[in-house]
Amino acid sequence: MTADQLEMISTNPGVMHGQAVIAGTRVPVSVILDCLAAGMTAEEITTEYPTVTVAGVRAAAAYGAALAREELLPLPQSR
């Protein structure tokens, strides 16, 4: 995750209960990640959430990837 991408993510206890959001918006990173997981393109996401830019979508994806490297979630064993 680049410094520029990191600057595009913010948290504030007064905005969305402190969830990580795209800076300058009330759109949580988790919503962007859900949209990506559902197969939406960055352009579709920015159409649905006009306050979010393509760079913001990429920053959210990078933030999610960084979190995945830092915290392990219990996953079922592969067979």
C-alpha positions as CSV (number, residue, x, y, z in Angstrom):
1,M,0.0,0.0,0.0
2,T,1.5,3.3,-1.0
3,A,1.5,6.5,1.1
4,D,-0.8,8.1,-1.4
5,Q,-3.3,5.2,-1.1
6,L,-3.0,5.3,2.7
7,E,-4.0,9.0,2.7
8,M,-7.2,8.1,0.8
9,I,-8.4,6.0,3.8
10,S,-9.5,7.7,7.0
11,T,-11.1,6.9,10.3
12,N,-12.9,9.2,12.7
13,P,-15.1,8.2,15.6
14,G,-17.6,10.8,14.4
15,V,-17.9,9.4,10.9
16,M,-19.5,6.0,10.4
17,H,-18.7,5.0,14.0
18,G,-15.0,5.0,13.3
19,Q,-15.1,2.6,10.4
20,A,-12.4,3.0,7.8
21,V,-13.9,5.1,5.0
22,I,-12.7,6.6,1.7
23,A,-11.3,10.0,2.9
24,G,-13.8,12.8,2.4
25,T,-16.8,10.5,2.1
26,R,-19.0,8.4,4.3
27,V,-18.4,5.3,2.2
28,P,-16.8,2.5,4.2
29,V,-13.9,0.5,2.8
30,S,-15.9,-2.6,3.6
31,V,-18.7,-1.5,1.2
32,I,-16.1,-1.1,-1.6
33,L,-14.6,-4.5,-0.8
34,D,-18.1,-6.1,-0.8
35,C,-18.7,-4.5,-4.3
36,L,-15.4,-5.8,-5.6
37,A,-16.1,-9.3,-4.2
38,A,-19.5,-9.2,-5.9
39,G,-17.7,-8.6,-9.2
40,M,-18.4,-4.9,-9.7
41,T,-15.8,-3.0,-11.7
42,A,-14.2,0.2,-10.3
43,E,-16.3,2.2,-12.8
44,E,-19.5,0.5,-11.7
45,I,-18.6,1.3,-8.1
46,T,-17.9,5.0,-8.8
47,T,-21.2,5.2,-10.6
48,E,-23.0,3.7,-7.6
49,Y,-21.0,5.9,-5.2
50,P,-20.2,9.2,-7.0
51,T,-18.1,10.5,-4.1
52,V,-15.7,7.7,-4.6
53,T,-13.0,7.8,-7.3
54,V,-11.3,4.9,-9.1
55,A,-8.2,5.7,-7.1
56,G,-10.3,5.4,-3.9
57,V,-11.5,2.0,-5.0
58,R,-7.9,0.9,-5.6
59,A,-6.9,2.4,-2.2
60,A,-9.7,0.4,-0.5
61,A,-8.5,-2.8,-2.2
62,A,-4.9,-2.1,-1.1
63,Y,-6.1,-1.5,2.4
64,G,-8.1,-4.8,2.4
65,A,-5.0,-6.6,1.1
66,A,-2.8,-5.1,3.8
67,L,-5.3,-6.1,6.5
68,A,-5.4,-9.6,5.1
69,R,-1.7,-9.9,5.6
70,E,-1.8,-8.6,9.1
71,E,-4.7,-10.5,10.6
72,L,-5.6,-14.2,10.1
73,L,-9.3,-15.1,10.1
74,P,-10.2,-18.7,11.1
75,L,-10.9,-20.5,7.8
76,P,-12.1,-24.0,7.2
77,Q,-9.5,-26.6,6.4
78,S,-9.0,-27.4,2.7
79,R,-9.6,-31.1,1.8
